[in-house]
Amino acid sequence: MILKEDVPQPFLDVIQKYTSEVDLLISIGSDLTRDGSFGEQWLIFMDRTISVYARTNGAISQEKNISIEVLTKIEAQSLVGSGVLEATTRDGELVELIRYSNVHTTKFTAAARYLNQIAKGEDPKPVTDEEPVRCAKCNMLLPKGTNVCPRCIQKRKAIIRLVSYLKPYWVLAASIGGIMLIRTAFHLVPPYFTKILIDRVLNSTNYALLGWIILAFAGMRIIGSALQIAIGRMTASLGFGITYNLRAQLFEKIQSMPL
């Protein structure tokens, strides 16, 4: 995770107006302004001070400047379509430091974790310069610990591969599908009995038919519950079987790999 991005020279020139030495521990850019519109801001941390610099109408200025000594907590909060880095002072005041779009969430979350360690007086873990992994095709930031892009993955092949795990249990899977269809059909029957109840019972004194309709409703409820129990048991059995095969294949693959 890169927390020391290359700061554009115009921003460096302004930063140098506030300090003689520019030893940046954190320097990460954002693509939103403080009002949520698209723009350019930079979060700078040096000399135990958090600063935010923004470019407005071509002019660069310092928007925020706060000592980390007066802060108790720094958090990266998720909003709708964007995020915000917030700090809580020792007086309980909530200070909004910088806004950013979701594409920058990962690095600002890491920055919040790093700054929190310093605010609590802990020895922070060193900032790594490891380049975040991005998809070579669409340049999307990949989830941590994987090289598979969720946007570019061929979903058709993935579905076919998942369906292949049903082969040893095709009878069970077909039975589950059949019972689900039967249960759906049973759910369509009660409205028909309701129609008979309104048209032929409530307008007459046909108590015998009323009794049969009540028994039919009770029977439908019992049958529906039985079908639901059967689907639940069969689905659990199918899930356990597929999970067992997946674990067995994974173990076999690990065993075949060199030490």
ABEGO torsion letter per residue (X at the ends): XBABBBBBAAAAAAAAAABABBBBABBBBBABBAAGBBBBBBBBBBGGBBBBBBBBGGBBBBABBBBAAABABBBBBBBBGBBBBBBBBAAGBBBBABBBBAAAAAAAAAAAAAAAAAAAGBBBBBBBABBBBBBAAAGBBBBBGBABBAAABBAAAAAAAAAAAAAAAAAAAAAAAAAAAAAAAAAAAAAAAAAAAAAAAAABABAAAAAAAAAAAAAAAAAAAAAAAAAAAAAAAAAAAAAAAAAAAAAAAAAABBX
